[in-house]
Amino acid sequence: MIRNIVRRSSVRRRALVVGAALMAAIVPTATAEAAAPSNSDLQVVQLDPDATAPGGTTTVHGYISNIGPERTASPFTVVITLPEGVTAEGPFFPEDCSESQDRRQLSCTFPAGLAVLRSATAQIPVKIAPRVPIGNLEGGSVAVTSDDDQNPANNRQPFVIQVV
C-alpha cells in the first residue's frame, strides 16, 4: 500500500510518507532502550582528602565504582557534603557540578554508560577556614544516586579532613 501511495503522489508527499515510516520504525526502539534501567551497583569508595593546615586547601574526591553486573543505563549523581569550616573552591570536575549557596554541598552528574569494574571521580577543591582548629574535621560525606542502582546500602561514605 505504501508503495502505491509513493508511486502516485508528488515528491513532497512521498518524502512525508517515507519520513513518517522511518519515524515509526525509529521512535519505539529509542524509547524502549531509554526506558530500561540496568542492573548495576554503584558504590562510594571512601577516600579521605590529603591533610592541610588551617586556611589551606585540599581536594575531596567523590570516587564511585560500578561493581556490576551491568553497565549503567542511566545518569548518576554524586553529592558531596562538606564539613563545617570547609567551602568549595572551583574549578570542579566535572565542570558542571552545582553548589549550594553556602558552598558546602555539591552535586555532580555523570552520564550513563559507566562500565562494570570502572570508576568515575568528582574532584572538588576545598578551602579550610583559617579559624579551624588542628585535628580531624568530620561531618563530610560522598553519596551517589541512580535509577539503575540495585543496592543502596553502599551509596554513602563519610570522609575526614585532617587539619595539621
C-alpha positions in Angstrom: 0.0 0.0 0.0 2.8 2.4 0.9 4.5 1.6 -2.4 1.3 2.5 -4.3 0.9 5.8 -2.4 4.6 6.7 -3.1 4.3 5.9 -6.8 1.2 8.0 -7.4 2.0 11.0 -5.2 4.0 14.2 -5.5 7.7 14.4 -4.4 6.7 16.3 -1.3 4.0 13.7 -0.4 6.5 10.9 -1.0 9.0 12.5 1.3 6.4 12.8 4.1 5.3 9.2 3.8 8.9 7.9 3.8 9.7 10.2 6.8 6.7 9.0 8.7 7.6 5.4 8.1 11.2 6.0 9.3 10.0 7.7 12.5 7.6 4.9 13.2 10.5 2.5 13.0 13.0 4.5 15.0 11.0 6.1 17.8 9.8 2.9 19.5 13.3 1.4 19.5 14.9 4.6 21.1 12.1 4.9 23.7 12.4 1.2 24.7 16.2 1.5 25.1 16.0 4.6 27.2 13.3 3.2 29.5 15.2 0.0 30.5 17.3 0.6 33.6 20.4 -1.6 34.1 21.2 -3.9 36.9 24.2 -2.0 38.2 25.6 -1.5 41.7 27.3 1.9 42.2 29.3 2.2 45.4 31.1 5.1 47.0 34.7 4.2 47.8 35.9 6.0 51.0 38.8 8.3 50.3 40.0 10.9 52.9 41.4 14.1 51.4 45.1 15.0 51.9 45.8 16.7 55.2 46.1 20.5 55.2 46.7 23.5 57.5 44.1 26.0 58.7 43.5 28.4 55.8 44.9 25.8 53.4 43.4 23.8 50.5 42.9 20.2 49.6 40.8 18.2 47.2 37.8 16.0 48.1 37.4 13.0 45.7 33.9 11.6 45.2 35.1 8.2 44.0 32.3 6.0 42.5 32.8 2.4 41.3 30.3 0.2 39.3 30.6 -3.3 40.7 28.1 -4.6 38.2 26.8 -6.8 36.9 25.8 -4.4 34.1 26.9 -1.1 32.6 24.9 1.9 33.9 22.0 2.8 31.6 21.0 6.0 33.4 23.0 9.0 34.5 24.1 9.1 38.2 24.6 12.0 40.6 27.4 12.4 43.1 26.5 14.6 46.1 29.4 15.8 48.3 28.6 17.4 51.6 31.5 19.3 53.3 32.1 19.6 57.0 31.6 22.9 58.9 34.5 25.2 58.3 35.1 24.0 54.7 34.0 25.6 51.5 34.2 24.6 47.9 36.6 26.5 45.6 36.4 25.8 41.9 37.2 24.8 39.3 35.4 21.4 39.8 35.5 18.2 37.8 33.2 17.6 36.1 32.8 21.3 35.2 29.0 21.4 35.5 28.9 20.5 39.3 26.5 22.8 41.0 27.0 24.1 44.5 24.6 25.2 47.3 24.5 28.8 48.3 26.7 28.2 51.4 29.2 26.3 49.1 29.1 23.3 51.4 27.1 20.9 49.2 27.9 20.0 45.6 26.0 17.9 43.1 27.8 16.4 40.1 26.0 14.4 37.4 27.8 11.8 35.2 26.3 10.4 32.0 25.1 6.8 31.6 27.5 4.2 30.4 29.8 3.5 33.3 31.2 0.0 32.6 31.4 -2.8 35.1 34.5 -2.5 37.3 35.1 1.1 36.1 35.0 4.2 38.2 34.2 7.9 38.0 35.5 10.6 40.3 34.2 14.1 41.1 37.1 16.3 42.2 36.2 19.2 44.4 38.9 21.6 45.6 38.1 23.0 49.1 39.4 25.6 51.4 39.7 25.2 55.2 38.7 28.3 57.2 41.7 29.9 59.0 39.9 29.6 62.4 39.5 25.8 62.1 41.5 24.1 65.0 44.1 21.4 64.5 42.5 18.0 64.4 40.1 15.9 62.4 37.2 17.7 60.6 34.3 15.2 60.5 30.8 15.5 59.0 31.7 15.3 55.3 30.3 12.7 53.1 30.0 11.4 49.5 26.8 9.9 48.2 25.7 8.6 44.8 22.1 8.2 43.4 21.0 6.5 40.2 17.8 4.9 38.9 19.9 1.9 37.9 21.4 1.2 41.3 20.1 -2.0 42.9 22.0 -1.8 46.2 21.6 1.5 48.2 23.5 0.1 51.2 26.8 1.2 49.8 25.8 4.5 48.3 27.2 6.8 51.0 30.6 7.1 52.8 31.9 9.7 55.3 35.3 11.3 54.9 37.6 13.1 57.4 39.9 16.0 56.7 43.0 16.2 58.9 43.9 19.7 59.8 47.6 19.8 60.8 
